[in-house]
Amino acid sequence: MLGSPPPGPARPGFWRSPLRGPWLTSVFGSILLVGVTVLFVTGLLSYAAYNPDLAPGNDQTPNKGLLGFYLFSWPTSPYWLYRLTQGVHVTLGVVLIPVLLAKLWSVIPKLFSWPPLRSPSHALERLSLLLLVGGALFEFVTGVLNIQLHYIFPGSFYTLHFYGAWVFIGAFVVHVAFRIPTMARALRSRSWRTELRVPTARTEPEPPDATGLVTPDPAPPTMSRRGALGMVGAGSLALLVVTAGQSIGGSLRKTALLAPHGQQPHTGPNGFQINKTAADVGIRAQDIGPQWRLVVRGAGQEKTFTREQVLALPQHTAALPIACVEGWSTDDQLWTGVRLSDLAALVGLRHSPPGVFVESAQRGGAFSSTHLRDNQVRDLRSLLAVRVNGAVLSMDHGYPARVIVPANPGVHNTKWVTRLTFGGPQ
């Protein structure tokens, strides 16, 4: 009969931990409420930083429509802005993994409630729960795979993570709206100070209530709630230690054990992190050899420069980091090259130069070209760099010339530049 649950996890006495209950679930839920909100906001900022509404070349997310309502011109100051926001996004996402797993453990009996569908309203609740749990797992799993550069999922991470985030946050908002009164009551039901003093031997189940989380047949406790919270906190702290250094940099970079770019590839002026090498994207010697030319277009004009001619132009230096979507960033590097605004002036755009379309010797693939906004071009720290830390750019760092822009996602600091078109493609 439908009213009689089958053997297994749908049975009320199957889940016997005396720790489960509204209070512990609400503790984990309150942490996730704050953490997920910060993750979502920093994720939106990351999307805005990619300047997705500039042109199709910048945006791999088709038909975003109303989901792009908040987009704005990403600023260039402070120059470390993207390093901060994306570092927080990635580090916090990793740190919250133990909390997410603990929250799922605390509510797992509800996932097997019987009967599965009791009414149309219950069916809608179950659907929202499926979207919430599935969306959370999808976002965290794809995020971790991305920062480890394991692109084993079908399609573009950029698109999948973007739409997955909106599905998840929609279910999350609905869930919070319905559960916040229950969570508030549960947190008030027990004193934190008292609960954290209770040892394992005196740990008892919470009183039964309508949530269905409290087991009717509790097993003897093997851990206190204090121990459970401590174990989750220790897991989050350990992940913080082995992750945060990739964004903070300096001596802490050596602690970033989970970062694929956590360590310097070699020593010397070019000895800092690289996302993709020249070999990775198929750059050939003839693409960047003596025959390399820089083409600058704008206002109906076109000029071509050899490397020697680029070096003869006025050179400027700016101290800027590279910060990537995977959460890693370099320390500040001293870049030297020609200001983008000066290059715009060479083709008649001396006053209020427009944005620029940057093309690379990289053939095909994502981000072989990119658009930069006018405010990015006008910033005097935005350079077509030819040297770094006093040395000629290495091939892997974009020789003979690369773009470097303050507060710009690393993938838009295009390497192996061959053409700059001010005002967009012509």
URHUUR-V96092 format. One record per run of one state. SS is the DSSP state (~ for helix, > for strand, _ for the rest). FROM is the first residue (numbers start at 1). TO is the last residue. If there is no record, write none. Layout:
SS,FROM,TO
SS,FROM,TO
This chain:
_,1,21
~,22,49
_,50,55
~,56,58
_,59,64
~,65,68
_,69,80
~,81,95
_,96,96
~,97,111
_,112,119
~,120,147
_,148,156
~,157,189
_,190,191
~,192,195
_,196,199
~,200,202
_,203,224
~,225,241
_,242,244
~,245,248
_,249,249
~,250,255
_,256,284
~,285,288
_,289,293
>,294,298
_,299,300
>,301,305
_,306,306
~,307,312
_,313,315
>,316,320
_,321,322
>,323,323
_,324,328
>,329,329
_,330,332
>,333,339
~,340,346
_,347,355
>,356,360
_,361,368
>,369,372
_,373,373
~,374,378
_,379,382
>,383,388
_,389,390
>,391,392
_,393,401
>,402,404
_,405,408
>,409,409
~,410,412
_,413,416
>,417,422
_,423,426
